[in-house]
């Protein structure tokens, strides 16, 4: 191969790495897990979400459930949970850590569907993590749709920006 072609390939690789770094920065540095979501992503109340179920859970926790004192992304606070799937060691990050007014903390995982992989995660972490599967996710979503502020109103108020409180 010619030196020019190798330099061109190196430049393409560098551009791809820098592009990933810029995307990670824009998403709040969550890309280190290598996860790219095909679902709704963004921020609400300054908290990153990877799906509409996660977005609605954040809104439920902040706007509707007064027993919840705070909610944070799990991966901002703790490391991954290890589990085995198809003979390989893997790790995953649950969605949230919720702190209640009583002082209790609970780890939350939302799953809009059940797969063999999510069952393996559930088996490994069921004592430590509160799991909300499809029906429970839809219940929260419908409660938010009925009782919470419309998303357009949240955006108008700037609540999709980091650092906005529930007031």
MOJO-V735373 format. One record per residue. N is the residue number from 0. NEAR is the number of other ideal C-beta (glycine too) atoms within 12 Angstrom. D_FIRST is the distance of its C-alpha to the first C-alpha in Angstrom with 1 decimal. Layout:
# MOJO-V735373
n->(N/N)
near->(NEAR/NEAR)
d_first->(D_FIRST/D_FIRST)
This chain:
# MOJO-V735373
n->(0/1/2/3/4/5/6/7/8/9/10/11/12/13/14/15/16/17/18/19/20/21/22/23/24/25/26/27/28/29/30/31/32/33/34/35/36/37/38/39/40/41/42/43/44/45/46/47/48/49/50/51/52/53/54/55/56/57/58/59/60/61/62/63/64/65/66/67/68/69/70/71/72/73/74/75/76/77/78/79/80/81/82/83/84/85/86/87/88/89/90/91/92/93/94/95/96/97/98/99/100/101/102/103/104/105/106/107/108/109/110/111/112/113/114/115/116/117/118/119/120/121/122/123/124/125/126/127/128/129/130/131/132/133/134/135/136/137/138/139/140/141/142/143/144/145/146/147/148/149/150/151/152/153/154/155/156/157/158/159/160/161/162/163/164/165/166)
near->(9/8/9/10/11/12/13/14/15/15/14/14/14/14/14/14/15/14/15/19/16/14/21/20/14/17/25/22/17/27/23/18/20/13/22/14/22/9/18/21/24/28/28/38/37/25/38/34/34/36/28/26/34/38/39/36/42/44/36/38/37/32/32/23/26/13/17/28/20/27/36/28/32/33/28/21/19/20/14/21/27/17/28/17/20/11/8/11/14/20/22/30/31/38/43/39/29/35/21/19/13/12/11/15/23/29/32/36/36/39/32/28/18/20/14/13/19/27/20/24/31/26/18/25/29/19/12/22/30/26/29/34/23/18/17/23/29/21/19/33/29/17/20/30/20/16/16/28/23/16/23/10/15/27/16/12/19/16/30/27/17/18/11/19/15/25/8)
d_first->(0.0/3.7/6.5/8.4/6.7/7.0/10.3/11.2/11.0/12.9/15.4/16.0/16.8/19.0/20.8/21.5/22.9/25.0/26.2/27.4/29.2/30.9/32.1/33.3/35.3/36.8/37.9/39.4/36.6/37.2/33.5/33.0/34.2/31.4/34.1/33.8/37.1/37.7/41.3/43.2/42.0/43.4/46.1/49.9/52.2/49.1/47.9/44.6/44.9/42.5/44.9/48.1/50.0/48.8/49.7/53.1/53.7/53.1/55.5/58.0/57.8/58.2/60.6/62.7/62.9/65.0/64.8/61.2/60.9/57.1/53.9/50.4/47.0/46.8/43.3/44.6/47.2/46.2/43.4/42.4/44.7/43.2/43.9/42.8/41.6/40.6/40.6/38.1/39.1/38.6/39.9/41.2/42.9/46.2/46.8/49.6/52.1/55.5/58.3/61.8/64.9/66.3/63.6/61.9/58.1/56.4/52.8/52.2/49.7/49.9/48.6/49.2/48.5/48.7/45.8/45.5/43.1/45.7/48.4/46.6/46.3/50.0/51.1/49.4/50.7/53.9/56.2/54.3/53.1/55.2/53.5/54.2/53.2/53.3/57.1/57.4/54.5/56.1/59.5/58.0/56.3/59.5/61.5/59.1/59.3/63.1/63.9/61.1/60.3/58.2/54.5/55.0/57.7/55.5/52.8/55.5/56.7/53.2/53.3/49.7/48.8/48.5/51.7/54.3/57.3/59.4/62.1)
